[in-house]
Amino acid sequence: MTPEFVTGIFMHAIKTAIMLAGPMLAVGLIVGILVSVFQAATQINEMTLVFVPKMLGVALALLVFFPWMMRVISDFASNLFINLPMYIH
């Protein structure tokens, strides 16, 4: 295995991890911005007000995107295991 090959596998793993985390992070960001706009409009400065809507939004995003996430991670893992003899050689 060459260093370029190992780097390629590592980069593919990082891209997969970012792709899997992206939907939850995006929903958390959007919910956080919406709650911040609501707090600015109503002048409510409660720090815990942001926490519950973000948690609910991320949990909902996880429920919605879970089948896609499982397919992506299963494809990645099966690709690694199927090509394992090629990687060792």
N, C-alpha and C positions, 0 to 999 in steps of 0.2 A: 504494500500500500504506500503510495506516494503522499507526501504532504498536501499536494493539491487535491488528491482524492479525499483525504480526511477532511480537509477544509470544505470541500463541496458537500459532503454528507452533513457536516456541522452547519453550514449555511442553510441547507434544506431543512434541518431540524429547527433552526431559529425561525425561518420563514413560516414553518408550520405552527410553531408556538405563537407567533405574532398573529397569524391568521385565526387561530383558535381563541385567543384572548380579545381580538379586535371587537367583535360584536358587544361583549359585555362592557368593555371600556368605553365604547362609543355611546351606549345607552346610559352608562353612569355619567358621562360628560354632558350629554344632552339634558338628562334629568337635573343634574347639578346646576346647569345654566338656567333652566326654567325656574327652579326653586329660588335661585339667586335673584332673578328678575322679579319674581313674586315678592321676595323679601325686600328688595329695593323699592318696589312700588307701594308696599304697605308699611314700610319702615319697621318691620318685625325683625329684630336681630337675635333670633334664637338659634344657637349653634346646632342643637339637636334636630331642628326642623329639616335639615338637609339629609340627615342620616337615614331616616326611615324611607322616604321616597326613593332614594338611591338604592337602598337594599331591595326594595320591592321591584324596581325597574330592572336591576341586574338579575334578580331571581326570575322575573318574567322572561327576560332575554335568554337566560339559560334554558328555560323550558322550551322556548320557541326554537332556539338554535341547536339544542342538544342532539337531535338526530343527524344533522349536518356535521356537527363536531365529531360525533362518534364515527361517521363515515370517513372523515378526513384523517383522524388519528388511526383508524383501523387500516386504511389504505397505506399510510406511512409505515406503520409497524409491519404489515404483511410484506410491503416492498423491501423493507430491511431484512426480514427473515428469509424471504424467497431468494434474495440476491446474496445471502451470507456466504455461500461457497465462493462466489466471485470475489467478495471482499477479502476473504482469507487468502486466496491464491495469490 
